[in-house]
Amino acid sequence: MSLAPAVLLKWLRAAGEPSRLRLLALCADAALSVSDMAQALKQSEPRVSRHLKILCESGLIERLRQGQWVHYRLAAAPEASSFVRGLLAQLDRRDAQLVRDATAARAAIAADTQAPGHGAESRLGRALGEFVRAGAPGVAFDSVLVVGVMHPELLEWAARSARQCTALAPTRRAVQGARAFAERRGLSCRVLKAAGDDTRFSSELARSGARFDALLLDHPAASREALVRMLEEARALLAPAGRLWIFEPYESLEAARGRVIEHPLARLRRLLGAAGLHCERLSPIEADGAHVLAAVGRPLAAGPARVTKAEGAA
């Protein structure tokens, strides 16, 4: 295959930017939406859209409409596809950043396809729900915040256990799914789209002075640095005697290239402590082929929980 110099230069300029190279690597594995890729790269949707526009105009990727959604994949043209795959063949796909991107993209796809609106209750979701109930048997909270709505069982627990329930979903589709699920189940829960271009989710809630008796982080799939920020923000939103539950995929806590520098359980316990949270319980949970670390923590030096026995609670 031979290319005109102008075409080759156009492709090299389009691919020769860090974020666009990461997007090409993602599109080589699956057709993804802007929301999926924004969540994977921890960048805003407008920024990712600008990069995708450049890649589309260069002919390296193409838009694929699936119902009301638009997805992006590698261009079908043999020359362009061969160029991209040849380029990506030079990359070490074990690179820590690329591994995190791929893991986060899979989580985004799962959040979309298994969002509560699709009724995708699962063995894993039930196991996570049991973990939460075991840490708060028969109690009623004043306010609960769920960050991420990947598992409808957690959203339902929050809505039924609190006087006020708020949920933050990562994509518009996940918001719609969560709202539909809540409506079908007769749940009272305010579902909002998480703002920001990374794991900073609490800015608007913090400005409003909101504080929560319980906060659930459902599958954040964040890098270590992003997870530290997320835990710090969660800690700032907790009431002094509040509780935080986190459900984190194993992959996002493992060291790059398979070298285990620190055991995932020990690392999560340490990160909770660094965020000002005492880890009360920490356990691995495996179901449906997924591996999740589940932990519950309280703010350090917190007094007794401000919860009361729920009348008639099962």
Secondary structure as UniProt FT lines:
FT   HELIX           5..15
FT   HELIX           18..27
FT   TURN            28..29
FT   STRAND          32..33
FT   HELIX           34..41
FT   HELIX           45..58
FT   STRAND          61..66
FT   TURN            67..68
FT   STRAND          69..74
FT   HELIX           78..89
FT   TURN            93..94
FT   HELIX           96..113
FT   HELIX           116..118
FT   HELIX           123..135
FT   TURN            137..138
FT   STRAND          139..147
FT   HELIX           152..161
FT   STRAND          162..169
FT   HELIX           172..185
FT   STRAND          190..193
FT   HELIX           203..207
FT   TURN            208..209
FT   STRAND          212..218
FT   HELIX           224..237
FT   STRAND          238..249
FT   HELIX           250..253
FT   HELIX           256..258
FT   HELIX           264..274
FT   TURN            275..276
FT   STRAND          277..287
FT   TURN            288..289
FT   STRAND          290..299
FT   TURN            300..301
FT   STRAND          308..309
FT   TURN            311..312
//
